[in-house]
């Protein structure tokens, strides 16, 4: 079950920003820009992905996981814990 639609505007904005950064990186590589400039853009992408991941994780915890706990759905809760472990250990 996915409830990211609760934050779809924020998620879409963040995705559009990431797409813009990726496009800029491709143009920078094609234009033989400095490695420093490219690395700076890559840092922005990493930060943007981290923020997007946190937004989706919080959204999932406050909807699906909350519902699973309220309904004593241990399978869904345990699934969340496994996903969280993978996210934390990335």
Number of C-alpha atoms within 10 A of each C-alpha: 8 10 14 18 12 13 12 12 11 14 18 13 12 17 15 12 15 19 13 13 18 16 12 15 20 13 13 16 14 9 9 10 12 10 11 9 13 18 12 12 17 16 13 16 19 13 13 17 15 11 14 19 14 13 17 19 16 13 18 19 17 12 15 18 22 15 15 17 13 9 10 11 13 12 11 18 18 13 12 18 13 12 13 14 11 10 12 8 7 6
